[in-house]
Amino acid sequence: MSKRNSEKKNKNKKRKVALIVLSVFLVAILGVVFWAYSIFGSIKTKEISKNKVDLGISELPPEEANKDIINIALFGVDKRPGETVFRSDAIMVLTIDNLHNKIKMSSLMRDSYVETEKHGGIKLTEAYAYGGPEFAIKTINQTFNLNIQDYATVNFESMEDIVNELGGVEIDVTAEELPHLNGYASDQSYARDAEYTPLATPGKHILNGTQAVAYARIRYTASSDFGRTDRQRTVLAALANKILQSGTTKFPSIISKLAPFVETSMNSTQMLKIATSSFLSGTTSELVQQRFPTTQEVYPLELSIGECIGFDKKITQQQIHDFIYNDIIPVGNQLNVDNNTNLFTEEQPKTTTPNNTNNTTNTNTQNKSNNTTNNSNGTTTNNSAH
C-alpha cells in the first residue's frame, strides 16, 4: 500500500471516529432534552393571556426591559378539597437575574391594600380569589409597575409532600414560634386524619412537611405577617439548599418527584430555556431576598374589608425596581430570617436610602457601626437587610 493511500485511509478512519463521537454527543444532548421535556411535561400547565393590557403591563424604561432579567409570580394557595375559589396566602416575585448572576426572591405582603379596576380596593391576597393567577398577576403588575407574564402555583397541601420527598428541612424554631407551629401542625394532621407528635422544645429541628408548612403559616407573633413572609422564604431557601446540595446526579429524581405538585403558565420550551440560560450564566449560585412594601413604608389601615397594610406606592415601586433591576437593597429593611445558608449573600455592593438617593457605602462597613437592632419580640436582626 502506497504512503498516500495509507494516509488517506487514516484520515477516513479519523473522520469516522469523529463522526461517531459527534453522533454519541448529539444523542446525549437529545437524551437530556427529552428527559427535561418528560419531566416538565408532568407539571400542570394553565394558559393565561400574554396580552400586556390583560396583564396590566406598562412600558418599562429600556434599562428595566432587559431580557436577561425575568420575573415570575409565585403563589402559595390554601386550597381545600372541593374549593374552587381560594386566596394566595404566599405571594412572591421570583427574579432570574442573569445580568447580575443572581436569583432574587421578593415577598409581597398579602394584606397590602391595593386598588383594582374591577373590584375597587382589596387586599393583595384576594386578587387570586377574584380572578385566579391572571388577575393576581395583573394586580401585582399595576401596583408595583412590573412586567410579570408567567406564574407558578403550589398548594400548601402539596408543599407538605414536597418537603417530605426531600427528607425534611432544618429550621431554627424560636420559643415564641413553637406553640403556633404545633397548633397549625395539629390542625393540618387532623385534616389529613393523621397523628401528630408536637415538638417539645425550641431550637434547630428537621421539620417534616406538616411542620414546615405550619411554620410558614405562623403570623400571630410579635412580628405578625411580616414574620410570616420571612418564614416562608426561610422554608423555600432551605428547600433550595437541600436540592442544590444533593448533587447533580440526583437532580432528575428530585425534579421528577416535585414536578407534579406545581401548576404554571410556562410551557416546556420556556422552562428549559430559563433553566439552561441560568445554569450557563452561573445565576443559580446566589440567592438574595427582600420584602415589599418595606418596613419603613408601611402603616396600618382599618377598613371595611378588615385590617390592611397601607404604603407609599411610588416609593415602593422605586424600591422594588432598584432591587430587581439595579441590584440595590433598601437600607434598613430588616428581615428576621436565618441567613446561615450558602445561598444568601452576606454583602451588597450598593444600597439605597429611603428617600431614594443612592449610597454606595458597602453594607458591611455600615454594620461595623450599627450591626444589629432589637425587635419587639426580643430577637436581634441585622440592619444590612439581607
Secondary structure, 3 states (H helix, E strand, C coil): CCHHHHHHHHHHHHHHHHHHHHHHHHHHHHHHHHHHHHHHCCCEECCCCCCCCCCCCCCCCHHHCCCCEEEEEEEEECCCCCCCCCCEEEEEEEEEECCCCEEEEEEECCCEEEEECCCEEEEHHHHHHHHHHHHHHHHHHHHHCCCCCEEEEEEHHHHHHHHHHCCCEEEEECCCCHHHHHHHHHHHHHHCCCCCCCCCCCEEEEECHHHHHHHHHCCCCCCHHHHHHHHHHHHHHHHHHHHHHCCHHHHHHHHHHHHHHEEECCCHHHHHHHHHHHHHHCHHHCEEEEEECCHHHEEEEEECCEEEEEECHHHHHHHHHHHHHHCCEECCCCCCCCCCCCCECCCCCCEECCCCCEECCCHHHHHHHCCEEECCCCCEEECCCC
